[in-house]
Amino acid sequence: MLTPLTELKQGQRAVIKQIVDADRLNALIEMGCVEGEEVFIENIAPYGDPIAIQFASQKLALRKVDAQCILVTTYDKM
């Protein structure tokens, strides 16, 4: 089952499976958010916005609206 990145808790790891918003697709890919990439939820700000993720030896803060477009599979559901 695919889960939006916004549903993960701090400290969880997951693998990006799909980006569902065509308008944000290119921007997210340019930032390195590509299918198959492992992500780690490093920090979640109050009210869930932004979300700090770590992947491919870099860190990125995503707005909640962008993070909702990234569907992942967590390791406990693989």
Residue pairs with C-beta under 8 A, 6 or more apart in sequence:
1 73
1 77
2 17
2 18
2 71
2 72
2 73
3 14
3 71
3 72
3 73
3 74
3 77
4 67
4 68
4 69
4 70
4 71
4 72
5 14
5 39
5 41
5 51
5 53
5 62
5 67
5 68
5 70
5 71
5 72
6 48
6 51
6 64
6 67
6 68
8 14
8 41
8 72
8 74
9 41
9 44
10 41
10 42
10 43
10 44
11 40
11 41
12 40
12 41
12 74
13 38
13 39
13 40
13 41
13 74
13 75
14 38
14 39
14 41
14 72
14 73
14 74
14 75
15 36
15 37
15 38
15 39
15 72
15 73
15 75
15 78
16 33
16 34
16 35
16 36
16 37
16 38
16 39
16 70
16 71
16 72
17 35
17 71
17 72
17 73
18 35
18 70
18 71
19 25
19 28
19 29
19 33
19 35
19 69
19 70
19 71
20 69
20 71
21 69
24 66
24 69
27 66
28 66
28 69
28 70
31 60
32 55
32 56
32 58
32 60
33 39
33 55
33 60
33 70
37 55
37 56
38 55
39 53
39 54
39 55
39 72
40 53
40 54
40 55
41 51
41 52
41 53
42 52
42 53
42 54
42 59
43 51
43 52
44 51
44 52
45 51
45 52
48 64
49 63
49 64
50 61
50 62
50 63
50 64
50 67
51 61
51 62
51 64
51 67
52 59
52 60
52 61
52 62
53 59
53 60
53 61
53 62
53 67
54 60
62 70
